[in-house]
Amino acid sequence: VAMRAAHRATRHRHVRHCSVREVGRVERLDPFPHFLHRTEFNYMDSPHYWRTEMAKSRLAIGKKHSDCDFIIEVRDARVPFTSAQHELTHVMRPGTRRLVILNKSDLVSPRIAKRSRQAIRDTGVPCLLTVASQNRGVGHIRQAALEAVRPKWKSIGMWMMVIGLPNVGKSTVINSMKELAFSASKYGQPGNKLVHGVTRTPAATGPLPGTTLHLMHHQISNTPRIYIHDTPGVMLLKDKADPERNLKLCALGIVPEYQLKGGAMIVCDYVLYRLNMARQFQYVDVLGIKEPTNDVKWLTNYIAAEQGTYQAGLARPGAGIDWFLKQFREGNFGPFCLDHIPTPEELERLRGLRYLAEPPGPWGPAEYPGTSFANKHLPEEMS
């Protein structure tokens, strides 16, 4: 009864501002209107992923970043806020130019990708959408860096550094930038020296986190001379107050599943829970089942049986779990964003809250919030 009431409330919030025609459209978009999804998830563990190489990498990044002209922070577009590497960006010297890249933006809808980009830009940090594996949007990185800074010495060139969590595509971004430089040299003017002396050796990439173990540098182009540091992924500190944060990262392969007490089964259950909550039932068509389900054990056993993976005469659910997570990470269940992306109305409210939180002085308003000056410049709903 409680699940039915919660489902009706969720569905009512979704359609209460729609016209009669739009309500009918919502009904058609949901092929299983009578399916009751779970409204809560039991977060049993707050996993933490830390390797000894990360401590060495963090020290190396701290020493090298002060010599870099430009910092590129790579995030996963499916978790644009959860994958923020704020522990490294907060310790950088003042005045460091930084660009945020939302990589794998093809795995979310264009509307969500643009809203995520705008939310980050509202904080005063430039942001770009890229799909590094397809060389899409990567060419704007070089342009943004050249427009933002000028190298101190032309003979040394511009030095950039790529930072981010594990397995968000940092090395893939570097390889894409190098590939575009070689392509521009090949089809550019004859005799150009764009990649003269630049090696084709790619940065190491892989499907699992932790492929890059040491800080390395690569030359991207010769005219202008651009170098870039490839850094290992450094994880965030453990946050028991937000157990869902690292579970999101596990769902995308940023944190290994074995870090959880329940293993990959918990991660698979969380993905199923989020898909059902969003009423995104493409997995039903992909699997060829009759209707959605909340039972992850039945689902993984069904997948294992369909694939013919048996152990001691029984279907091996581990194979079903791996297949289900792989399909989700590759976007075969449809574009999906695990973070809540603020709407334009919410962004406007956040701007007002940010104004309230700023202290008076050269970096904030001239007076404390609550004074006549502060209230005069607030939106009507905030003042």
Secondary structure, DSSP 8 states (H G I E B T S, - for coil): -HHHHHHHHHHHHHHTTS-HHHHHHHHHH-S-TT----S------------HHHHHHHHHHHHHGGG-SEEEEEEETTSTTTT--HHHHTTS-TT-EEEEEEE-GGGS-HHHHHHHHHHHHTTT--EEE-BGGGTBSTHHHHHHHHHH---S-TTT-EEEEEEESTTSSHHHHHHHHHHHHHHHHHHSSTT--TTTT---------SSTT---S-EEEEEEETTEEEEEE---------TT-HHHHHHHHHTTSS-GGGSTTTHHHHHHHHHHHHHHTT--HHHHHHT-SS--S-HHHHHHHHHHHHT-EETTEE-HHHHHHHHHHHHHTTTT-----S----HHHHHHHHHHHHHHS-SSTTS-SS-TTSHHHHHTS-TTT-
